[in-house]
Amino acid sequence: MTKQERVNFIIQKLQEFYPEIPIPLNHKDPYTLLVAVLLSAQCTDVRVNQITPILFAKADNPFDMVKLTVDEIKEIIKPCGLSPMKSKGIYGLSKILIEKYDGEVPQSFEALEALPAVGHKTASVVMSQAFGVPAFPVDTHIHRLLFRWNLSNGKNVVQTEKDAKRLFPKELWNDLHLQIIWYGREYSPARGWDLEKDIITKTVGRKSVLDEYYKAKS
């Protein structure tokens, strides 16, 4: 298979597996999405979805959020990990949204990435899922799968994002990044991986990855 044929095969299979794409983090608007994505750093989406209803019951907009103290936010979000940094980030960005943007979430990568505790990946998720702007946020699943599928060298997430954007059509980025995440979780996890169920990697996988898998199994 040529690289282009592999890409076409992957797109076709992901469309078959996920014609309807569930959104991993529960939210109701750009602000609650921004907070949920920030909380998801080094924390599972399942855990985030358990914590956000408790937080959002007290404050689901920047105006209410700044009425809480950083310590109060920290106490609520503690189960998500990194709570000292995340609580300061949530409080700090809420304050900036009020002062600079009338409480609205700005619709540009630059403005989002300038907010406290908001990195490129978080900004990409918000731009993609809240505003429909083409973006390709790379999480651990996408990083792992693009390496397994021999589409990126796996050196770092910056390179993986560049490769993904170069290989996949722009109009599919927003769907694909979610489809790949779901596929990675269900069929191609880092641990407990069963290649027999992972049709995409089995068909287009990097030779060294497949060899290693079979070697470990033998």
Secondary structure as GFF3:
##gff-version 3
##sequence-region A 1 218
A	DSSP	alpha_helix	3	17	.	.	.	ID=ss1
A	DSSP	alpha_helix	30	39	.	.	.	ID=ss2
A	DSSP	alpha_helix	45	58	.	.	.	ID=ss3
A	DSSP	alpha_helix	62	65	.	.	.	ID=ss4
A	DSSP	alpha_helix	70	77	.	.	.	ID=ss5
A	DSSP	three_ten_helix	78	80	.	.	.	ID=ss6
A	DSSP	alpha_helix	83	101	.	.	.	ID=ss7
A	DSSP	alpha_helix	109	113	.	.	.	ID=ss8
A	DSSP	alpha_helix	120	129	.	.	.	ID=ss9
A	DSSP	alpha_helix	140	148	.	.	.	ID=ss10
A	DSSP	alpha_helix	157	167	.	.	.	ID=ss11
A	DSSP	three_ten_helix	170	172	.	.	.	ID=ss12
A	DSSP	alpha_helix	173	186	.	.	.	ID=ss13
A	DSSP	three_ten_helix	195	197	.	.	.	ID=ss14
A	DSSP	alpha_helix	199	204	.	.	.	ID=ss15
A	DSSP	alpha_helix	207	217	.	.	.	ID=ss16
###
